[in-house]
């Protein structure tokens, strides 16, 4: 998850199951999934949400600094009373969800 604070605050989250995160990390890092540890997968997901947030920031023409990406358990995101908008990207092996909210507490 990564926040873009400012006059038009936006928070962006990427989520997938462990298998999906590992498959994405392995493909991008050109490594076998068996060679990845949890810290490497977490670092990759932070970088992926950072790149995604940068693209969304550009598309929304936001002149606001990106916050720092952080890894959270998906349960609070899914059960949050905040009205997230979820966009599912699905392939043969990987399902990833891009979630957006206008602001987050």
C-alpha positions, 0 to 999 in steps of 0.5 A, spaced: 500 500 500 502 507 498 499 513 499 499 519 495 498 525 500 496 532 498 490 536 496 487 530 493 489 524 497 489 517 494 491 511 497 493 505 492 494 498 494 496 492 490 494 485 492 495 477 490 495 471 494 502 468 496 503 464 489 501 470 485 506 475 488 512 469 488 510 468 480 510 476 479 517 477 483 520 471 480 518 473 473 521 480 474 527 478 477 528 473 472 529 468 478 526 461 480 520 462 485 524 457 489 530 461 490 525 467 493 524 468 500 519 472 503 523 479 504 525 479 496 517 478 495 515 483 499 521 488 497 518 486 490 511 488 491 513 495 494 517 496 488 511 494 484 506 498 488 511 504 487 511 504 480 504 503 479 502 509 484 507 513 479 503 511 473 496 513 476 499 519 479 501 521 472 494 519 469 491 523 474 496 529 473 497 530 481 503 534 483 503 531 490 509 526 492 509 519 493 509 516 500 513 510 502 510 503 500 508 498 506 506 491 506 500 490 510 496 484 511 490 483 506 485 482 511 484 489 514 484 492 507 478 487 505 474 489 511 476 496 512 469 501 512 473 505 507 470 505 500 475 502 496 475 501 488 478 494 486 480 493 479 482 485 478 487 483 473 487 476 471 492 471 467 493 464 467 497 463 473 496 470 477 491 474 479 492 481 482 488 486 485 489 494 484 485 498 489 484 505 490 481 510 495 480 517 495 483 517 502 485 513 508 485 514 515 
